[in-house]
């Protein structure tokens, strides 16, 4: 038992136990004070957000027009502007155009920005995103922002939201009676230490189809949650809610029974090292 004059660091090193009032019962003798394991957002700017919206494709690609994507791009622009991002939208870009745009962005000075976001709206396959002239590896775009290549974003969150089909498999879905569970994940990173060059990235992929005219399930759900909770919840809480909305509220409808009443869900891959609140 600690004396009333001492404080103890927990075995995880992430919480400090501070004795509460001497009158408190044994069960609540200590209150938990969590140090700041959050990204610093106290910068002049929130950051730049680049939206690449590919709707029309060259015949040689075999890819059809992505009806509904303009609504996605417009809604995303509004949502990210409301969070304070400086949003720039580019339509119908080739692979080389996409790489050039993001290379230029990575070479900019982001010293006065808290983070960076990029949104890719296009056709895709596993690990690939389509320019108007064909596919390219997503990693060729995201790697431009690694810590060894984009120094002014070292230790800052780099967010990539990708609305693109990543394959043709569907999920039949299953009935459930279980309620949601709450899990807490804490991460600790000290910016004074050497960090991996691929740290502080977050990727949110859509694997769901679009609804022509009304936008995609993933993007419309993301915008809805951002508009309602974007300035209150942590980024993983936001994306978990997006997963929930997509998983429970949407189901494919098609005249072809092979593609009707199917379920799919977004995928979040995080290499963030702290909590992110806008």
C-alpha positions as CSV (number, residue, x, y, z in Angstrom):
1,X,0.0,0.0,0.0
2,X,1.3,3.4,-0.9
3,X,1.5,6.1,1.7
4,X,-0.7,9.2,1.3
5,X,2.4,11.1,0.1
6,X,3.5,8.8,-2.7
7,X,2.4,8.0,-6.2
8,X,3.1,4.8,-8.2
9,X,3.6,4.1,-11.8
10,X,1.7,1.1,-13.0
11,X,3.5,-1.8,-14.6
12,X,2.4,-0.7,-18.0
13,X,4.0,2.7,-17.5
14,X,1.0,4.3,-19.0
15,X,-1.0,5.3,-15.9
16,X,-0.1,7.1,-12.7
17,X,-1.9,6.1,-9.5
18,X,-2.5,9.0,-7.1
19,X,-3.9,8.5,-3.7
20,X,-7.3,10.0,-3.2
21,X,-8.8,11.6,-0.1
22,X,-7.9,9.8,3.1
23,X,-11.7,9.6,3.7
24,X,-12.2,7.4,0.6
25,X,-13.0,3.8,0.9
26,X,-10.4,1.2,0.0
27,X,-12.1,0.4,-3.3
28,X,-11.6,3.9,-4.6
29,X,-8.4,4.9,-2.8
30,X,-6.6,5.7,-6.1
31,X,-7.7,7.7,-9.0
32,X,-6.1,7.2,-12.4
33,X,-4.4,10.0,-14.2
34,X,-3.5,9.2,-17.7
35,X,-0.5,11.1,-19.2
36,X,-0.8,12.7,-22.6
37,X,-0.5,9.9,-25.1
38,X,-2.2,12.1,-27.7
39,X,-0.9,13.6,-30.9
40,X,-0.2,17.3,-30.5
41,X,-2.8,19.2,-32.5
42,X,-1.6,22.6,-31.3
43,X,-0.3,23.8,-34.6
44,X,-1.2,26.7,-36.8
45,X,-3.0,24.4,-39.2
46,X,-4.8,21.0,-38.9
47,X,-3.2,20.0,-42.1
48,X,-3.8,19.4,-45.8
49,X,-6.3,16.9,-47.1
50,X,-5.9,15.7,-50.7
51,X,-8.9,14.0,-52.4
52,X,-8.3,12.2,-55.7
53,X,-11.6,11.4,-57.3
54,X,-11.4,9.1,-60.3
55,X,-14.7,8.7,-62.1
56,X,-13.9,8.1,-65.7
57,X,-11.4,5.6,-67.1
58,X,-9.7,4.9,-70.4
59,X,-11.2,2.1,-72.4
60,X,-8.1,0.0,-72.2
61,X,-8.5,-0.4,-68.4
62,X,-11.8,-2.2,-68.8
63,X,-13.1,-0.1,-65.9
64,X,-16.6,1.5,-66.0
65,X,-17.6,5.0,-64.9
66,X,-17.9,5.3,-61.1
67,X,-21.3,6.9,-60.8
68,X,-21.9,8.3,-57.3
69,X,-18.3,9.2,-56.6
70,X,-18.8,12.9,-57.1
71,X,-21.2,12.9,-54.2
72,X,-18.6,11.1,-52.1
73,X,-16.0,13.6,-53.0
74,X,-18.2,16.6,-52.2
75,X,-19.4,15.2,-48.9
76,X,-15.8,14.3,-47.9
77,X,-14.7,17.8,-48.7
78,X,-17.3,19.3,-46.5
79,X,-16.6,16.9,-43.6
80,X,-12.9,17.4,-43.6
81,X,-13.2,21.2,-44.0
82,X,-15.4,21.2,-40.9
83,X,-12.6,19.5,-39.0
84,X,-10.2,22.3,-40.1
85,X,-8.4,20.6,-43.0
86,X,-7.3,22.5,-46.0
87,X,-9.0,20.4,-48.7
88,X,-7.9,20.1,-52.3
89,X,-9.8,17.9,-54.8
90,X,-8.4,16.5,-58.0
91,X,-10.6,14.7,-60.6
92,X,-9.7,11.9,-63.1
93,X,-6.0,11.6,-62.6
94,X,-3.6,9.1,-64.2
95,X,-1.2,7.0,-62.2
96,X,1.6,9.4,-63.0
97,X,-0.6,12.4,-62.1
98,X,-1.5,10.8,-58.7
99,X,2.1,10.1,-57.9
100,X,3.2,13.6,-58.9
101,X,0.5,15.2,-56.8
102,X,1.4,13.3,-53.7
103,X,5.1,13.6,-54.3
104,X,4.7,17.4,-54.4
105,X,2.6,17.3,-51.2
106,X,5.2,15.1,-49.4
107,X,7.9,17.6,-50.4
108,X,6.0,20.6,-48.9
109,X,6.9,22.0,-45.5
110,X,4.3,20.7,-43.0
111,X,6.0,22.1,-40.0
112,X,3.0,24.3,-39.1
113,X,0.5,21.4,-39.6
114,X,-0.7,18.8,-37.1
115,X,-1.3,16.0,-39.6
116,X,-1.9,15.0,-43.2
117,X,-4.8,13.2,-44.9
118,X,-5.3,11.7,-48.3
119,X,-8.5,10.2,-49.8
120,X,-8.4,8.0,-52.9
121,X,-11.7,7.3,-54.7
122,X,-11.3,4.9,-57.6
123,X,-11.5,1.4,-58.8
124,X,-9.0,-1.0,-57.2
125,X,-7.8,-4.5,-56.5
126,X,-6.0,-6.0,-53.5
127,X,-3.1,-3.6,-52.9
128,X,-3.8,-1.6,-56.1
129,X,-5.6,1.7,-56.9
130,X,-6.6,2.7,-60.4
131,X,-5.5,5.9,-62.2
132,X,-7.6,6.7,-65.2
133,X,-5.1,4.8,-67.3
134,X,-4.6,1.7,-65.2
135,X,-3.6,0.3,-61.8
136,X,-0.7,1.1,-59.5
137,X,0.4,-0.1,-56.1
138,X,-1.1,1.9,-53.3
139,X,2.2,1.6,-51.4
140,X,4.0,3.6,-54.2
141,X,1.8,6.6,-53.1
142,X,1.8,6.1,-49.3
143,X,5.5,5.5,-49.2
144,X,6.1,9.1,-50.3
145,X,5.2,10.1,-46.7
146,X,7.5,7.8,-44.8
147,X,9.6,9.4,-42.1
148,X,12.7,9.1,-44.2
149,X,11.1,10.9,-47.1
150,X,8.8,13.5,-45.6
151,X,10.7,14.9,-42.6
152,X,8.2,17.6,-41.7
153,X,5.5,15.0,-40.9
154,X,7.7,12.8,-38.7
155,X,5.8,11.9,-35.5
156,X,2.6,13.3,-37.0
157,X,-0.4,11.2,-38.1
158,X,-0.7,10.5,-41.9
159,X,-4.2,9.3,-42.7
160,X,-5.2,7.5,-45.9
161,X,-8.9,6.8,-46.7
162,X,-9.3,4.5,-49.7
163,X,-12.7,3.9,-51.3
164,X,-11.9,1.2,-53.9
165,X,-13.1,-2.3,-54.5
166,X,-10.4,-4.7,-53.2
167,X,-11.7,-7.9,-54.8
168,X,-15.0,-9.5,-55.7
169,X,-15.8,-11.7,-52.7
170,X,-18.9,-11.0,-50.8
171,X,-19.9,-11.9,-47.2
172,X,-23.2,-13.7,-46.8
173,X,-23.6,-12.2,-43.3
174,X,-25.0,-13.9,-40.2
175,X,-27.7,-13.1,-37.7
176,X,-26.4,-11.9,-34.3
177,X,-28.0,-11.2,-30.9
178,X,-24.8,-10.0,-29.3
179,X,-24.3,-6.4,-28.3
180,X,-21.2,-4.3,-28.8
181,X,-18.2,-4.7,-26.5
182,X,-15.9,-2.0,-25.4
183,X,-12.2,-2.4,-25.7
184,X,-9.5,0.2,-24.8
185,X,-6.2,0.2,-26.5
186,X,-3.4,2.5,-25.2
187,X,-0.2,3.1,-27.1
188,X,2.9,4.9,-25.9
189,X,5.5,6.6,-28.2
190,X,8.1,9.2,-27.2
191,X,9.0,11.5,-30.1
192,X,12.5,11.9,-28.6
193,X,13.2,8.2,-29.4
194,X,14.1,6.8,-32.8
195,X,10.8,5.7,-34.4
196,X,10.2,3.4,-37.5
197,X,9.9,5.3,-40.8
198,X,6.5,3.7,-41.3
199,X,5.1,4.8,-37.9
200,X,2.1,7.1,-37.5
201,X,0.2,5.9,-40.6
202,X,-3.4,5.0,-40.6
203,X,-5.2,3.3,-43.6
204,X,-9.0,2.9,-43.7
205,X,-10.0,0.8,-46.7
206,X,-13.5,0.3,-48.1
207,X,-14.4,-3.2,-49.4
208,X,-18.0,-2.3,-50.0
209,X,-19.8,-1.4,-53.2
210,X,-21.2,2.0,-54.2
211,X,-24.8,3.1,-54.6
212,X,-25.0,5.1,-57.8
213,X,-26.3,8.6,-57.0
214,X,-26.1,8.2,-53.3
215,X,-22.4,7.5,-52.8
216,X,-20.6,4.6,-51.2
217,X,-21.5,2.9,-48.0
218,X,-18.1,3.5,-46.5
219,X,-17.7,7.2,-47.4
220,X,-21.3,8.1,-46.5
221,X,-20.9,6.4,-43.2
222,X,-17.6,8.0,-42.6
223,X,-19.0,11.5,-43.3
224,X,-22.0,10.9,-41.1
225,X,-19.8,9.9,-38.1
226,X,-17.3,12.7,-38.7
227,X,-20.1,15.2,-38.9
228,X,-21.6,14.1,-35.6
229,X,-18.6,13.0,-33.6
230,X,-15.5,14.2,-35.5
231,X,-14.4,16.6,-32.8
232,X,-15.2,14.5,-29.8
233,X,-14.1,10.9,-30.5
234,X,-10.7,9.5,-31.1
235,X,-9.9,8.4,-34.6
236,X,-10.2,4.6,-33.9
237,X,-13.5,5.2,-32.1
238,X,-14.7,7.1,-35.2
239,X,-13.6,4.3,-37.6
240,X,-15.0,1.6,-35.3
241,X,-18.4,3.3,-35.4
242,X,-18.1,3.6,-39.2
243,X,-17.5,-0.2,-39.3
244,X,-20.5,-0.7,-37.2
245,X,-22.7,1.5,-39.4
246,X,-21.6,-0.2,-42.6
247,X,-21.9,-3.7,-41.1
248,X,-25.4,-3.2,-39.7
249,X,-27.1,-0.7,-41.9
250,X,-26.2,-1.8,-45.4
251,X,-26.9,-4.8,-47.6
252,X,-26.5,-5.2,-51.3
253,X,-29.6,-5.3,-53.6
254,X,-29.3,-6.8,-57.1
255,X,-31.5,-8.6,-59.6
256,X,-28.7,-11.2,-59.8
257,X,-29.1,-13.4,-56.6
258,X,-25.3,-14.0,-56.6
259,X,-24.9,-10.3,-55.6
260,X,-28.0,-9.6,-53.6
261,X,-28.4,-9.4,-49.8
262,X,-24.6,-9.4,-49.3
263,X,-22.7,-7.8,-46.5
264,X,-19.2,-6.3,-46.4
265,X,-17.1,-4.2,-44.0
266,X,-14.3,-1.7,-44.1
267,X,-10.8,-2.5,-42.9
268,X,-8.7,-0.3,-40.7
269,X,-4.9,-0.7,-40.5
270,X,-3.3,1.5,-37.9
271,X,0.4,2.2,-37.3
272,X,-0.5,5.3,-35.2
273,X,1.5,5.6,-32.0
274,X,-0.8,7.9,-30.1
275,X,-4.4,8.8,-29.8
276,X,-5.7,11.2,-32.4
277,X,-8.4,13.8,-31.6
278,X,-9.3,16.5,-34.1
